Each structure stands twice: as structure tokens, then as C-alpha cells.
């Protein structure tokens, strides 16, 4: 091997819990060919030796333990005596022999794949990537030095990579509910299961590679691997900087050379397989039997004794799931902006979730880990109230008004054991501080009736108090999730549904049951416009699916602001601002602010029933809402608004400027955010 042609050997340490399809992945790598060596749990013997000879064995037992530790086969397994003898070698020695064998092939690249079980990880040194020393036994260090000397002499570069193969804990615990469980006497101790240790492995890998995050652990979910083997294996190989090969999709059934001597006790299912099921084209062929073959699908009841381990294991799994190769690609469609996060900072936003019961208090948690119980009333029946609130220049705009409306809605809905105003305000300050948000942000504040003790519509089963959810995001007033306040928007009239009167459902309750809003929005999306105008049951305009509506009417033919070619520039505009009554719509806080600003600017206002044809013929139309502030409307149902050909009418523009100015100059309309440390 010449100096110009060094050999790169990638040593892949694949860590997993038991029953995570790790043996299938071992066979997959073994199938790459002669330039790949596959090692089956090289730390297992030392781990078992420590557990059986230590003071705390947690009830761990194996029927083959004595033969395994001695390296001699049982009487009925003498044909595989070499397997038992091979296990006497430590991990470092086995890596040495693998490197030596690959070097003899005169190749440019090689792979050593080590199937590692997470519960063995305390025997591994993540700084050196070799088995650690113990009990003053220098053998491990000796083999480490031999490896280092050998690679230096032969111009070989060892590149260590760590893979975490995770699986839903319930599936892993299936190992304790069948014939495999008999091998270890169905011991459900978390030390035996090993899912929690996977999180420790992830932490150690990140700690060892802190200065070079590109060398961090690659996390892959075995369910993704089984359902999309080609894509997942390709992505895995790309992450490991090794070549993907189609041969990795198939392997021979039965015993494999890489198998540990314990295989006949554990590998029954994988021995019956011959590849990744999703990659086997002819599944009707009786000779095709992948890892997801129907014979492997078992419907099992979870014994009560496994529940403590299940509860302990899920937090670790839930976090690791967010680190998988497939997690960030889980979207199956493209959002309007063309990217998942209009502002990249929103990928790492922190949210608040908490109950008023005070049990543990509310928690601030990364968005991908946040959740509410499926027993929560918001999930059971949309039983919640909400507010959208904006943050400008270190202040929360109209916080008092929003909280007033929130509590009015909660009272109208009959919520009990509700969060206090002080608790909600404190939670808002905490989550804004955690995100460093003082400007250019929007938060959705949701108060649900709370978690139920059983699935039911009956509020009497809400025994834990209300649930508070605060979702803050970096969000501009104009953009993919808001509106275009510069060029205006187009609207259609909704045909999907009407706004209900108080006799059906009072829209003054700002509730979460928003199907009335969603169906018209779908109609607007299909029509290629921004929103839909909603009528009340008598055909009068109520609002849009997301905002309140205003129109400007000027009846004079002499108005220079609204009459193209006929205006008298000396004529004073007598335009009137008109908005529908709040009988069939939410009396928005931005709506009330605009009415107040109009009065201060000397603009006449009318709050009354307004027909759709009046909006068609209006001189100006705009929408109002916390998210997008004031947005001009240029077209309704194909009718161009106004005669002047301007996107923004004079009144609309004047009110937009006044609203922006009020945000900056009226501290009495907002609440100051405390300093962050």
C-alpha cells in the first residue's frame, strides 16, 4: 500500500437496545462483501462476566453463561467450537484482527461494523473509541497500542463512527413477552432492557466529539429502516461517508459467520429472514421472507410488571427520535413558504405547557418534545380558548385586553380551577425569556379545560385543572403565515359554511373548535386566494375566516382620493369607515383599536350590518388582526376594489401608519417585558 493511496477503514459502532433489528443490520453490513467485517457484540462476554460475578446482578441469567465465560461449547454445539473460542478475545483484539485482514486485501476503503448493545457502553472509552481497561488488566491497552502501531506502519486511517439504532420501547419490550424472554427469565429491569443507556451513549458521543459536531452520533429508527430500507440505508451510508451497496438489502437465511455463539437462543426470527422485507419485490414467493414478514407480526398484551420500565424508557426514546435521520424529513408536503421554518430560529423554539393543578408546575420544553395528553379536552373535543398576541420592541401589545378576553371566554365555557392571571403572565415572561424574544414575535396562548381522568365529553371528569399552552414564534407581520400588507390580498366569499348567530354558537367566545374557519380557508386555498369572506345566516358579511373586515365608502363624486378623473383636489374627503357588527363574528382587539384610531383621526365610523354587494362596491377594503395588523384587500370574488388603481386607499394607509405609530408611542396599550439575564 503506497503513501499516495492510503486505506481508510471506517469502524462503525452500532449501539442499540435488544430486539431493535440490530442483528438484521449486522447481516446487512456483512452482505457488503469482503471489504467489510461484521462483529457481533464483542463486549458481551465481559459484561456478562461482570454482572454474574458482581454484587448487583439484577437477576440477570443466561443458560449458556458458564460455557460462554469459559470459551468452551456445550456438548450439543461442538461444531461451532470456534465461535465460543473467538469470544475470549476482547473488543480491541477483534478490531486488530479485522484491520489486519482488511489490510491484506490492498483496498482503499474498508468497513468494520460492530453490533454493540447499549447496556455494555460503560465498558467502552468514547474518547479513544476502544474497550477500556479494568482491574489493572493491561490487555486492552496492549491491543490498542498494537492497532495504533499497525495502522501507522501500513498507512491506514481509522475513522470511528457511532450509530444509534433505536426502536419504540413497546416493541423492544416484546422481547420479554415470548420465547426470547424465557432465555433471561423475563427480567424486565431497565438495566437489562438498555433503552435508557442509549441516551447515555448519545451524551458520551456528543461529549467526546464536542469540538467537531459533524462526528456526532447518527441516529436511525429501526422501524424506518424496515419500512424504507433502500432510502434509510442510503442515508445511513451517506452519513457515515461510506458507499451504499444494493447487496445490503439481502442476506442468506440461517446461521452467519459473524454470529455470536448465543445466536441459537436469540436469533430465531432473523435466521428465518433473507433480507429487508420492503426490498424484496416478490413477496408472494414462499422463498422470500424479510424481517417484516407476516410471521413476525405479533399482537401482544403488555404485562403490568413491564409498565415501570416502559415509563422510564419512553422519555429517552422520544428525545432520540427527534435526532433520527428521518425526523427532519417527516413532512410529506411543502408549506406555502417552500420551507418548514420561515424563520430558521423557529426550528429550535421553546414552548410552555403546564397545568393549573401545580403538580410539577409548567415546563418550558423544545417544540419537538412538547405534547399534551390525549385525555386533554382540547384533543377530546376542541374544548379550549385561545389568543394570538404580538411582541414589539420589548413590550407585549394589548396583553391586558387579550387576557381579559381569554378569561371571559373561559368563564362563558364554564372552566373551573383556572390558571390565575399572575400565573399566565409569569409563564409568558418565562417562555419569552427562554427564547430571547423581545421583538418580531407572535405567541399563540391556549387555555384548555384541562386533562380528563377518562375519555368523555363530560366536564365533571376534568379533575386536574386547566392546561396552559404558550407557543411563541419568530413571525413577521408580513409573510407566508401572515399577509401582504404592501401589495394587498384577494378574497372570495365562502360557500362552505356560514357564521353562526349567538342562538347557535356565540362567536364572542374565542374557542378552539374552529372547523367553521378551516373549511372556508380550504376553499380559499383551492381558489388561489388568501382568505374567504364569511356571511352570517341571513347573508350579511360577518368577517373572514381569520380576520375582521372593514370597508371605506365615499359617496361624493368630487373626492380626489376615491374618484378617478373626477375629483376636486380642493374637496375634503368625507369617507366613512364601516365594519360589520359583532353579532356573528369575534369583536377583535385590533378591530377595536382601529375604530378608536379612526375616531382620533376624525374619520367617521359605522358599525352595522353590511351586505356583500357593499363590499364589492367599496372604495377601500382592509382586514384587521393581531397576526397581520391591517392588510389592504384588492379583489373580492373577482371584483377589483376602488376606482383609483391603488393597492392601498388613502384611509387604509393613514390607519396603517397610525397603528404602527401607536405600537411605538402608546406604552399604556402594552406591557413591558422584564429584562432577561
C-alpha positions, 0 to 999 in steps of 0.5 A: 500500500503506497503513501499516495493511496492510503486505506481508510477503514471506517469502524462503525459502532452500532449501539442499540437496545435488544430486539431493535433489528440490530442483528438484521443490520449486522447481516446487512453490513456483512452482505457488503462483501469482503471489504467489510467485517461484521462483529457481533457484540464483542463486549458481551462476554465481559459484561456478562462476566461482570454482572454474574460475578458482581454484587448487583446482578439484577437477576440477570441469567443466561443458560449458556453463561458458564460455557460462554465465560469459559470459551468452551461449547456445550456438548450439543454445539461442538461444531461451532467450537470456534465461535465460543473460542473467538469470544475470549478475545476482547473488543480491541483484539477483534478490531486488530484482527479485522484491520489486519485482514482488511489490510491484506486485501490492498483496498482503499476503503474498508468497513468494520461494523460492530453490533454493540448493545447499549447496556455494555457502553460503560465498558467502552472509552468514547474518547479513544473509541476502544474497550477500556481497561479494568482491574489493572488488566493491561490487555486492552491497552496492549491491543490498542497500542498494537492497532495504533502501531499497525495502522501507522506502519501500513498507512491506514486511517481509522475513522470511528463512527457511532450509530444509534439504532433505536426502536419504540420501547413497546416493541423492544419490550416484546422481547420479554413477552415470548420465547426470547424472554424465557432465555433471561427469565423475563427480567424486565429491569431497565438495566437489562432492557438498555433503552435508557443507556442509549441516551447515555451513549448519545451524551458520551458521543456528543461529549467526546466529539464536542469540538467537531459536531459533524462526528456526532452520533447518527441516529436511525429508527429501526422501524424506518429502516424496515419500512424504507430500507433502500432510502434509510440505508442510503442515508445511513451510508451517506452519513457515515461517508461510506458507499451504499451497496444494493447487496445490503438489502439481502442476506442468506437465511440461517446461521452467519459467520459473524454470529455470536455463539448465543445466536441459537437462543436469540436469533430465531426470527432473523435466521428465518429472514433473507433480507429487508422485507420492503426490498424484496419485490416478490413477496408472494414467493414462499422463498422470500421472507424479510424481517417484516414478514407476516410471521413476525407480526405479533399482537401482544398484551403488555404485562403490568410488571413491564409498565415501570420500565416502559415509563422510564424508557419512553422519555429517552426514546422520544428525545432520540427520535427527534435526532433520527435521520428521518425526523427532519424529513417527516413532512410529506408536503411543502408549506406555502413558504417552500420551507418548514421554518420561515424563520430558521430560529423557529426550528429550535423554539421553546414552548410552555405547557403546564397545568393549573393543578401545580403538580410539577408546575409548567415546563418550558420544553423544545417544540419537538418534545412538547405534547399534551395528553390525549385525555386533554379536552382540547384533543377530546373535543376542541374544548379550549380558548385561545389568543394570538398576541404580538411582541414589539420592541420589548413590550407585549401589545394589548396583553391586558385586553387579550387576557381579559378576553381569554378569561371571559371566554373561559368563564362563558365555557364554564372552566373551573380551577383556572390558571390565575392571571399572575400565573399566565403572565409569569409563564409568558415572561418565562417562555419569552425569556427562554427564547430571547424574544423581545421583538418580531414575535407572535405567541399563540396562548391556549387555555384548555379545560384541562386533562380528563381522568377518562375519555368523555365529553363530560366536564365533571371528569376534568379533575386536574385543572386547566392546561396552559399552552404558550407557543411563541414564534419568530413571525413577521407581520408580513409573510407566508403565515401572515399577509401582504400588507404592501401589495394587498390580498384577494378574497372570495366569499365562502360557500362552505359554511356560514357564521353562526348567530349567538342562538347557535354558537356565540362567536364572542367566545374565542374557542378552539373548535374552529372547523367553521374557519378551516373549511372556508380557508380550504376553499380559499386555498383551492381558489388561489386566494388568501382568505374567504369572506364569511356571511352570517345566516341571513347573508350579511358579511360577518368577517373572514375566516381569520380576520375582521373586515372593514370597508371605506365608502365615499359617496361624493363624486368630487373626492380626489382620493376615491374618484378617478378623473373626477375629483376636486383636489380642493374637496375634503374627503368625507369617507366613512369607515364601516365594519360589520357588527359583532353579532356573528363574528369575534369583536377583535382587539385590533378591530377595536383599536382601529375604530378608536384610531379612526375616531382620533383621526376624525374619520367617521365610523359605522358599525352595522350590518353590511351586505356583500354587494357593499363590499364589492362596491367599496372604495377601500377594503382592509382586514384587521388582526393581531397576526397581520395588523391591517392588510389592504384587500384588492379583489373580492370574488373577482371584483377589483376594489376602488376606482383609483388603481391603488393597492392601498386607499388613502384611509387604509394607509393613514390607519396603517401608519397610525397603528404602527405609530401607536405600537411605538408611542402608546406604552399604556396599550402594552406591557413591558417585558422584564429584562432577561439575564 
